[in-house]
């Protein structure tokens, strides 16, 4: 008899994986009092300074009706001394912010490695391609409103 877990729908596994990643990241960042969203904002600003509106654009898939802007996370990084106001409305990581990003990125990389170590590189590539295709298809047929 087939295991009932293999009969679960597509959405179940997506939610299951998301919750597992959310929990893993919560444990990774607990000592720093950072959340997964806080990490995503920190990681985004590590690439280049950005205005809070631009951070919202770049991280649009993570915004919701309950959390329409990620500005509070930008403000938290500024309060921590990990980011500072730059030219115009931009915010850039400080030296302390870059150090925190480097330290936390190593933990995130380890979690991502653990999450995907059950896949061959080819399987991982296929998985990413399929997920991207489904996402693009859904965006084309049901445009995102948040």
C-alpha positions in Angstrom: 0.0 0.0 0.0 1.3 3.5 -0.9 2.2 5.8 1.9 -0.6 8.4 2.4 2.1 11.2 2.5 3.0 10.6 -1.1 -0.6 11.3 -2.1 -0.7 14.8 -0.6 -1.2 17.6 -3.1 1.4 19.9 -4.6 0.4 22.8 -2.3 0.8 20.7 0.8 4.5 20.0 0.0 5.2 23.7 -0.9 3.7 24.8 2.4 5.5 22.0 4.3 8.9 23.0 2.8 8.2 26.7 3.5 7.3 26.1 7.1 10.4 23.9 7.5 12.6 26.6 6.1 10.8 29.3 8.2 11.4 27.2 11.4 15.0 26.4 10.5 15.8 30.1 9.8 14.0 31.1 13.0 16.4 28.9 14.9 19.4 30.2 12.9 18.6 33.8 13.7 17.2 33.5 17.2 20.4 34.6 18.9 20.4 37.7 16.8 16.7 38.4 17.3 16.3 38.4 13.5 13.5 36.9 11.4 13.5 35.4 8.0 12.1 38.6 6.6 14.8 40.6 8.4 17.4 38.3 6.9 15.9 38.8 3.4 16.1 42.6 3.8 19.7 42.4 5.1 20.6 40.1 2.3 19.0 42.4 -0.3 20.9 45.4 1.0 24.1 43.4 1.0 24.0 43.5 -2.8 23.5 47.3 -3.1 22.0 50.2 -1.2 18.3 50.6 -1.9 15.4 52.8 -1.0 12.7 51.0 1.2 10.3 51.2 -1.7 12.8 49.3 -3.9 13.3 46.7 -1.1 9.5 46.2 -1.2 9.7 45.7 -5.0 12.5 43.2 -4.8 10.9 41.2 -2.1 7.3 41.6 -3.4 6.5 37.8 -3.1 7.0 38.0 0.6 4.7 40.9 1.3 1.1 40.3 2.2 -2.1 42.2 3.2 -0.9 41.8 6.8 2.6 43.0 5.9 2.3 45.3 2.9 5.8 46.8 3.4 9.1 45.6 4.6 10.0 49.1 5.9 9.9 48.0 9.6 12.7 45.5 8.8 14.8 48.2 7.1 14.2 50.4 10.2 15.2 47.6 12.5 18.5 47.2 10.6 19.1 51.0 11.0 18.2 50.8 14.7 20.8 47.9 15.1 23.5 50.0 13.5 23.6 47.4 10.6 22.3 50.0 8.1 22.3 53.7 7.7 20.6 56.3 5.5 22.4 57.1 2.3 21.9 59.5 -0.6 18.2 60.3 -1.3 16.0 57.7 0.3 18.5 54.9 0.1 19.7 52.7 2.9 23.1 50.9 2.9 24.7 48.4 5.1 27.3 49.7 7.6 30.5 47.8 8.3 28.7 46.1 11.2 25.9 45.2 8.8 28.3 43.6 6.3 29.9 41.7 9.2 26.5 40.4 10.4 25.6 39.5 6.8 28.8 37.5 6.3 28.3 35.7 9.6 24.6 34.9 9.0 25.1 34.0 5.3 27.4 31.1 6.4 24.5 29.8 8.5 22.0 30.2 5.7 24.3 28.5 3.3 24.6 25.5 5.7 20.8 25.3 6.0 20.3 25.5 2.3 22.9 22.8 1.8 21.2 20.6 4.3 17.8 21.2 2.7 19.0 20.1 -0.7 21.6 17.5 0.0 19.1 14.8 -0.8 19.1 16.0 -4.5 21.7 15.6 -7.1 22.8 18.8 -8.8 20.7 17.8 -11.9 17.6 17.1 -9.7 18.0 20.5 -8.0 18.3 22.2 -11.4 15.2 20.4 -12.6 13.3 21.3 -9.4 14.2 25.0 -9.7 13.2 25.0 -13.4 9.9 23.3 -12.7 9.0 25.6 -9.7 9.9 28.7 -11.8 7.8 27.5 -14.7 4.8 26.9 -12.4 5.3 30.3 -10.8 5.5 32.1 -14.1 2.4 30.2 -15.4 0.4 31.2 -12.3 1.6 34.8 -12.6 0.4 34.9 -16.2 -3.0 33.3 -15.5 -3.6 34.9 -12.0 -1.7 38.2 -11.7 -0.3 38.9 -8.3 -2.2 41.6 -6.4 -0.1 42.0 -3.2 
